[in-house]
Amino acid sequence: MPRPIQDRCRNHLLSILIPDDFALLRQHLDIGPLAVSEVLIAADTAIPRVWFVEQGIVSIIAASADAGQIELGLVGREGMVGVPVLLDAGLACPLKSGPP
């Protein structure tokens, strides 16, 4: 997969990084599409990676007591999916993340 170039990044977090910091991340970044309804992080599982959204939105969803779903938030080009990894909050994620 191709590696992103910082001045072409549409994700705000990646675009405002200091170039030296972006260079450290670049080797770990891949560019790829997400499918509609694709689950990026399943509830109560390890977070396999983080996603920096370049276009579209990703829903953060929790299961409700009646087996329904509740949308807790949205992530777009301004953010990333998988924040618990950065917060060193462990790898277990009680929420599901994916396109709405």
DSSP file (Angstrom, degrees, kcal/mol; ACC not computed):
  #  RESIDUE AA STRUCTURE BP1 BP2  ACC     N-H-->O    O-->H-N    N-H-->O    O-->H-N    TCO  KAPPA ALPHA  PHI   PSI    X-CA   Y-CA   Z-CA
    1    1 A M              0   0    0      0, 0.0    31,-0.1     0, 0.0     2,-0.1   0.000 360.0 360.0 360.0 149.1    0.0    0.0    0.0
    2    2 A P        -     0   0    0      0, 0.0    29,-1.2     0, 0.0     0, 0.0  -0.369 360.0-125.5 -71.7 152.1    1.2    3.5   -0.6
    3    3 A R        -     0   0    0     27,-0.2    27,-0.1    -2,-0.1    24,-0.1  -0.769  29.6-111.1 -95.0 142.4    2.5    5.7    2.2
    4    4 A P        -     0   0    0      0, 0.0     2,-0.5     0, 0.0    25,-0.1  -0.345  17.5-136.3 -73.5 155.2    0.9    9.1    2.7
    5    5 A I    >>  -     0   0    0      1,-0.1     3,-2.0    -2,-0.0     4,-0.5  -0.951  18.6-131.7-108.7 129.9    2.7   12.4    2.1
    6    6 A Q  G >4 S+     0   0    0     -2,-0.5     3,-1.6     1,-0.3    -1,-0.1   0.859 102.4  52.9 -56.8 -44.7    2.1   14.9    4.9
    7    7 A D  G 34 S+     0   0    0      1,-0.3    -1,-0.3    -3,-0.1     8,-0.1   0.570 111.4  49.8 -72.5  -3.6    1.2   17.9    2.8
    8    8 A R  G <4 S+     0   0    0     -3,-2.0    -1,-0.3     0, 0.0    -2,-0.2   0.419  83.1 117.3-106.6  -2.2   -1.4   15.8    1.0
    9    9 A C    <<  -     0   0    0     -3,-1.6    45,-0.0    -4,-0.5    -3,-0.0  -0.465  45.2-167.6 -69.5 132.9   -3.0   14.5    4.2
   10   10 A R        +     0   0    0     -2,-0.2     2,-0.4     4,-0.0    -1,-0.2   0.577  62.2  98.7 -93.7 -13.2   -6.7   15.5    4.6
   11   11 A N  S  > S-     0   0    0      1,-0.1     4,-2.3    41,-0.1    67,-0.2  -0.638  70.7-144.3 -77.0 127.3   -6.7   14.3    8.2
   12   12 A H  H  > S+     0   0    0     65,-3.3     4,-1.6    -2,-0.4    66,-0.2   0.887  95.4  53.6 -62.9 -41.6   -6.2   17.3   10.5
   13   13 A L  H  4 S+     0   0    0     64,-0.5     4,-0.4     1,-0.2    -1,-0.2   0.921 113.6  42.3 -61.0 -44.0   -4.1   15.5   13.1
   14   14 A L  H >4 S+     0   0    0      1,-0.2     3,-0.8     2,-0.2    -1,-0.2   0.881 111.6  55.3 -69.5 -37.4   -1.7   14.2   10.6
   15   15 A S  H 3< S+     0   0    0     -4,-2.3    -1,-0.2     1,-0.2    -2,-0.2   0.769 109.1  46.5 -70.6 -24.5   -1.5   17.5    8.6
   16   16 A I  T 3< S+     0   0    0     -4,-1.6    -1,-0.2    -3,-0.2    -2,-0.2   0.443  85.0 115.9 -98.7   1.1   -0.5   19.6   11.7
   17   17 A L  S <  S-     0   0    0     -3,-0.8    -3,-0.0    -4,-0.4    -4,-0.0  -0.329  80.4 -99.1 -63.9 149.7    2.2   17.3   13.0
   18   18 A I    >>  -     0   0    0      1,-0.1     4,-2.3     4,-0.0     3,-0.9  -0.528  38.6-117.4 -62.2 135.4    5.7   18.5   13.2
   19   19 A P  H 3> S+     0   0    0      0, 0.0     4,-2.3     0, 0.0     5,-0.1   0.828 113.9  54.1 -51.4 -37.3    7.4   17.1   10.0
   20   20 A D  H 3> S+     0   0    0      2,-0.2     4,-1.3     1,-0.2    -3,-0.0   0.892 109.8  47.5 -65.1 -38.0    9.9   15.1   12.1
   21   21 A D  H <> S+     0   0    0     -3,-0.9     4,-1.6     2,-0.2    -1,-0.2   0.906 110.8  51.1 -68.5 -41.3    7.0   13.5   14.1
   22   22 A F  H  X S+     0   0    0     -4,-2.3     4,-2.8     1,-0.2    -2,-0.2   0.901 105.4  56.9 -61.1 -39.6    5.1   12.7   10.9
   23   23 A A  H  X S+     0   0    0     -4,-2.3     4,-0.7    -5,-0.3    -1,-0.2   0.863 105.0  51.7 -60.9 -35.7    8.3   11.0    9.4
   24   24 A L  H  < S+     0   0    0     -4,-1.3    -1,-0.2     1,-0.2     3,-0.2   0.881 116.4  39.7 -67.4 -37.5    8.4    8.7   12.5
   25   25 A L  H >X S+     0   0    0     -4,-1.6     3,-2.8     1,-0.2     4,-0.6   0.818  97.0  80.0 -77.6 -32.1    4.7    7.7   11.9
   26   26 A R  H >< S+     0   0    0     -4,-2.8     3,-1.3     1,-0.3    -1,-0.2   0.807  85.4  58.4 -51.3 -40.1    4.8    7.5    8.1
   27   27 A Q  T 3< S+     0   0    0     -4,-0.7    -1,-0.3     1,-0.3    -2,-0.1   0.703 110.0  45.9 -65.4 -17.0    6.4    4.1    8.0
   28   28 A H  T <4 S+     0   0    0     -3,-2.8     2,-0.3    -4,-0.1    -1,-0.3   0.450  95.1  96.1-102.4  -2.7    3.5    2.7    9.9
   29   29 A L    <<  -     0   0    0     -3,-1.3     2,-0.3    -4,-0.6     0, 0.0  -0.713  48.5-175.3 -95.4 138.6    0.7    4.5    7.9
   30   30 A D        -     0   0    0     -2,-0.3     2,-0.5   -27,-0.1   -27,-0.2  -0.954  19.3-136.1-125.1 148.7   -1.2    2.8    5.1
   31   31 A I        +     0   0    0    -29,-1.2    -2,-0.0    -2,-0.3     0, 0.0  -0.908  42.2 139.3-103.6 129.6   -3.8    4.4    2.8
   32   32 A G        -     0   0    0     -2,-0.5     2,-0.1   -31,-0.1    -2,-0.1  -0.984  46.9-101.4-165.6 157.2   -6.9    2.4    2.1
   33   33 A P        -     0   0    0      0, 0.0     2,-0.4     0, 0.0    -2,-0.0  -0.400  25.9-139.3 -80.3 158.4  -10.6    2.6    1.7
   34   34 A L        -     0   0    0     -2,-0.1     2,-0.2     4,-0.0     3,-0.0  -0.949  18.2-127.9-114.3 140.2  -13.2    1.6    4.3
   35   35 A A    >   -     0   0    0     -2,-0.4     3,-2.1     1,-0.1     2,-0.1  -0.587  34.1 -94.9 -84.4 148.2  -16.3   -0.2    3.4
   36   36 A V  T 3  S+     0   0    0      1,-0.3     3,-0.1    -2,-0.2    -1,-0.1  -0.420 112.8  11.4 -59.5 133.3  -19.7    1.0    4.5
   37   37 A S  T 3  S+     0   0    0      1,-0.3     2,-0.3    -2,-0.1    -1,-0.3   0.530  89.7 151.7  71.5   9.6  -20.7   -0.8    7.7
   38   38 A E    <   -     0   0    0     -3,-2.1     2,-0.7     1,-0.1    -1,-0.3  -0.542  44.6-132.8 -69.1 131.8  -17.2   -2.2    8.2
   39   39 A V        -     0   0    0     -2,-0.3    59,-0.3    59,-0.2     3,-0.2  -0.790  24.1-178.5 -88.2 118.7  -16.5   -2.7   11.9
   40   40 A L  S    S+     0   0    0     57,-3.4     2,-0.4    -2,-0.7    58,-0.2   0.883  76.2  17.2 -83.9 -42.0  -13.1   -1.3   12.6
   41   41 A I  B    S-A   97   0A   0     56,-1.4    56,-1.8     6,-0.1    -1,-0.3  -0.963  78.5-144.5-133.9 115.1  -13.0   -2.2   16.3
   42   42 A A    >   -     0   0    0     -2,-0.4     3,-1.1     4,-0.2    51,-0.3  -0.495  36.8 -89.8 -77.0 149.3  -15.3   -4.8   17.7
   43   43 A A  T 3  S+     0   0    0      1,-0.2    -1,-0.1    51,-0.2    53,-0.1  -0.264 107.2   9.1 -58.6 141.1  -16.7   -4.4   21.2
   44   44 A D  T 3  S+     0   0    0     49,-4.1     2,-0.3     1,-0.2    -1,-0.2   0.815 105.0 113.7  58.3  36.3  -14.6   -5.9   24.0
   45   45 A T  E <  S-D   93   0B   0     -3,-1.1    48,-1.2    48,-0.8    -1,-0.2  -0.866  75.6 -86.0-128.4 165.3  -11.7   -6.8   21.7
   46   46 A A  E     -D   92   0B   0     -2,-0.3    -4,-0.2    46,-0.2    46,-0.2  -0.408  44.9-113.9 -65.6 146.4   -8.1   -5.6   21.4
   47   47 A I        -     0   0    0     44,-0.9    -6,-0.1     1,-0.2    -1,-0.1  -0.767  27.8-165.8 -85.0 112.5   -7.6   -2.6   19.3
   48   48 A P        -     0   0    0      0, 0.0     2,-0.3     0, 0.0    -1,-0.2   0.772  62.6 -29.3 -74.6 -25.6   -5.6   -3.9   16.3
   49   49 A R        -     0   0    0     -9,-0.1     2,-0.3     2,-0.0    36,-0.1  -0.950  64.6-101.3-170.4 176.6   -4.6   -0.4   15.0
   50   50 A V        -     0   0    0     -2,-0.3     2,-0.4    -3,-0.1    32,-0.2  -0.843  26.7-143.3-113.6 157.6   -5.7    3.2   14.8
   51   51 A W  E     -E   81   0C   0     30,-2.2    30,-2.8    -2,-0.3     2,-0.7  -0.979   5.2-157.1-124.0 131.3   -7.4    5.0   11.9
   52   52 A F  E     -E   80   0C   0     -2,-0.4     2,-0.2    28,-0.2    28,-0.2  -0.933  28.8-134.8-103.5 108.4   -6.9    8.6   10.8
   53   53 A V        +     0   0    0     -2,-0.7   -41,-0.2    26,-0.7    26,-0.1  -0.457  26.6 179.4 -72.1 128.6  -10.0    9.3    8.8
   54   54 A E  S    S-     0   0    0      1,-0.4     2,-0.3    -2,-0.2    -1,-0.2   0.736  70.1  -1.1 -99.0 -30.9   -9.3   11.2    5.5
   55   55 A Q  S    S+     0   0    0     21,-0.1    -1,-0.4   -44,-0.0     2,-0.1  -0.981 109.5  22.7-156.8 154.6  -12.9   11.5    4.3
   56   56 A G  S    S-     0   0    0     -2,-0.3     2,-0.3    -3,-0.1    21,-0.3  -0.386  82.1 -81.5  84.2-167.5  -16.3   10.4    5.5
   57   57 A I        -     0   0    0     19,-0.1     2,-0.4    -2,-0.1    19,-0.2  -0.955  24.0-147.4-137.3 156.0  -17.2    9.7    9.1
   58   58 A V  E     -B   75   0A   0     17,-2.4    17,-2.5    -2,-0.3     2,-0.3  -0.984  18.9-136.7-122.9 134.9  -16.9    6.8   11.5
   59   59 A S  E     -BC  74  98A   0     39,-3.4    39,-2.1    -2,-0.4     2,-0.6  -0.702   1.6-146.4 -91.5 142.1  -19.5    6.1   14.3
   60   60 A I  E     -BC  73  97A   0     13,-2.8    12,-3.2    -2,-0.3    13,-1.3  -0.959  30.7-173.3-104.1 118.8  -18.6    5.1   17.8
   61   61 A I  E     -BC  71  96A   0     35,-3.5    35,-3.1    -2,-0.6     2,-0.3  -0.906  17.0-167.2-124.2 140.0  -21.4    2.8   18.9
   62   62 A A  E     -B   70   0A   0      8,-2.7     8,-3.0    -2,-0.4     2,-0.3  -0.927  28.8-113.7-120.0 149.8  -22.3    1.1   22.2
   63   63 A A  E     -B   69   0A   0     -2,-0.3     6,-0.3     6,-0.2     2,-0.2  -0.626  31.3-139.5 -79.0 139.4  -24.8   -1.7   22.8
   64   64 A S    >   -     0   0    0      4,-2.4     3,-1.6    -2,-0.3    -1,-0.0  -0.513  26.2-103.0 -94.1 168.5  -27.8   -0.8   24.8
   65   65 A A  T 3  S+     0   0    0      1,-0.3    -1,-0.1    -2,-0.2    -2,-0.0   0.778 120.3  56.5 -61.9 -27.6  -29.5   -2.9   27.5
   66   66 A D  T 3  S-     0   0    0      1,-0.0    -1,-0.3     3,-0.0     3,-0.1   0.103 124.4 -99.6 -94.3  24.0  -32.3   -3.9   25.1
   67   67 A A  S <  S+     0   0    0     -3,-1.6    -2,-0.1     1,-0.2     2,-0.1   0.580  89.4 118.7  70.7  12.5  -29.8   -5.3   22.5
   68   68 A G        -     0   0    0      1,-0.0    -4,-2.4    -5,-0.0     2,-0.4  -0.164  63.0-109.9 -88.8-168.4  -30.1   -2.1   20.4
   69   69 A Q  E     -B   63   0A   0     -6,-0.3     2,-0.4    -3,-0.1    -6,-0.2  -0.958  17.8-158.2-128.8 147.8  -27.3    0.3   19.5
   70   70 A I  E     -B   62   0A   0     -8,-3.0    -8,-2.7    -2,-0.4     2,-0.6  -0.993  17.3-136.3-125.6 126.2  -26.5    3.8   20.7
   71   71 A E  E     +B   61   0A   0     -2,-0.4   -10,-0.2   -10,-0.2     3,-0.1  -0.731  23.3 178.5 -82.6 119.4  -24.3    6.1   18.6
   72   72 A L  E     -     0   0A   0    -12,-3.2     2,-0.3    -2,-0.6   -11,-0.2   0.720  58.0 -24.0 -93.6 -25.2  -22.0    7.9   21.1
   73   73 A G  E     -B   60   0A   0    -13,-1.3   -13,-2.8     2,-0.0     2,-0.4  -0.991  51.8-120.6-173.6 172.7  -20.0   10.0   18.7
   74   74 A L  E     -B   59   0A   0     -2,-0.3     2,-0.4   -15,-0.2   -15,-0.2  -0.966  14.6-158.0-129.4 145.7  -18.6   10.5   15.2
   75   75 A V  E     +B   58   0A   0    -17,-2.5   -17,-2.4    -2,-0.4     2,-0.1  -0.994  22.3 158.5-124.8 129.8  -15.0   10.8   14.0
   76   76 A G    >   -     0   0    0     -2,-0.4     3,-1.8   -19,-0.2   -23,-0.4  -0.309  63.0 -46.8-124.2-149.5  -14.2   12.6   10.8
   77   77 A R  T 3  S+     0   0    0    -21,-0.3   -65,-3.3     1,-0.3   -64,-0.5   0.641 126.2  66.8 -64.7 -14.3  -11.1   14.2    9.2
   78   78 A E  T 3  S+     0   0    0    -67,-0.2    -1,-0.3   -66,-0.2     2,-0.2   0.594 109.8  14.5 -82.3  -9.4  -10.4   16.1   12.5
   79   79 A G    <   -     0   0    0     -3,-1.8   -26,-0.7   -26,-0.1     2,-0.3  -0.514  69.6-105.9-142.6-156.4   -9.6   13.0   14.5
   80   80 A M  E     -E   52   0C   0    -28,-0.2     2,-0.5    -2,-0.2     3,-0.3  -0.966  20.4-124.0-145.7 158.4   -8.7    9.3   14.7
   81   81 A V  E    S+E   51   0C   0    -30,-2.8   -30,-2.2    -2,-0.3    16,-0.0  -0.916  91.0  44.7-106.0 130.9  -10.4    6.1   15.7
   82   82 A G    >>  +     0   0    0     -2,-0.5     3,-1.8   -32,-0.2     4,-0.6   0.650  58.9 156.7 110.1  24.5   -8.6    4.1   18.5
   83   83 A V  H >>  +     0   0    0     -3,-0.3     4,-1.7     1,-0.3     3,-0.9   0.794  62.5  72.8 -53.9 -35.0   -7.9    6.8   21.0
   84   84 A P  H 34>S+     0   0    0      0, 0.0     5,-2.3     0, 0.0     4,-0.3   0.814  91.0  60.6 -53.5 -28.3   -7.7    4.4   23.9
   85   85 A V  H X45S+     0   0    0     -3,-1.8     3,-1.0     1,-0.2    -2,-0.2   0.919 106.1  45.5 -62.9 -43.0   -4.3    3.2   22.5
   86   86 A L  H <<5S+     0   0    0     -3,-0.9    -1,-0.2    -4,-0.6    -3,-0.1   0.821 110.6  53.2 -69.3 -31.1   -2.9    6.7   22.9
   87   87 A L  T 3<5S-     0   0    0     -4,-1.7    -1,-0.2     3,-0.1    -2,-0.2   0.421 107.4-126.5 -83.9   1.9   -4.3    7.1   26.4
   88   88 A D  T < 5 +     0   0    0     -3,-1.0    -3,-0.2    -4,-0.3     3,-0.1   0.864  60.9 147.2  52.6  39.3   -2.6    3.9   27.4
   89   89 A A      < -     0   0    0     -5,-2.3     3,-0.2     1,-0.4    -1,-0.1   0.136  65.2 -94.5 -89.6  19.7   -6.0    2.8   28.6
   90   90 A G        -     0   0    0     -6,-0.3    -1,-0.4    -5,-0.2    -3,-0.1  -0.171  38.2 -86.4  86.8 171.8   -5.3   -0.8   27.7
   91   91 A L  S    S+     0   0    0     -3,-0.1   -44,-0.9   -45,-0.1     2,-0.3   0.557  92.0 102.9 -97.0  -8.7   -6.2   -2.6   24.6
   92   92 A A  E     -D   46   0B   0    -46,-0.2   -46,-0.2    -3,-0.2   -49,-0.1  -0.586  52.5-164.5 -78.7 136.6   -9.7   -3.7   25.4
   93   93 A C  E     -D   45   0B   0    -48,-1.2   -49,-4.1    -2,-0.3   -48,-0.8  -0.973  14.9-166.6-123.4 116.9  -12.4   -1.6   23.8
   94   94 A P  S    S+     0   0    0      0, 0.0     2,-0.2     0, 0.0   -51,-0.2   0.512  71.5  69.8 -80.4  -1.5  -16.0   -1.8   25.1
   95   95 A L  S    S-     0   0    0    -53,-0.2     2,-0.4   -50,-0.1   -50,-0.2  -0.712  76.0-128.0-114.3 163.0  -17.4    0.0   22.1
   96   96 A K  E     - C   0  61A   0    -35,-3.1   -35,-3.5    -2,-0.2     2,-0.4  -0.915  22.4-163.5-108.3 137.2  -17.8   -0.8   18.4
   97   97 A S  E     +AC  41  60A   0    -56,-1.8   -57,-3.4    -2,-0.4   -56,-1.4  -0.975  29.6 113.9-123.9 136.4  -16.4    1.6   15.8
   98   98 A G  E     - C   0  59A   0    -39,-2.1   -39,-3.4    -2,-0.4   -59,-0.2  -0.957  67.9 -54.1 179.9 169.8  -17.2    1.7   12.1
   99   99 A P              0   0    0      0, 0.0   -41,-0.2     0, 0.0   -62,-0.0  -0.308 360.0 360.0 -58.3 143.6  -18.9    3.7    9.4
  100  100 A P              0   0    0      0, 0.0   -42,-0.1     0, 0.0   -64,-0.1   0.510 360.0 360.0 -67.3 360.0  -22.5    4.7   10.3
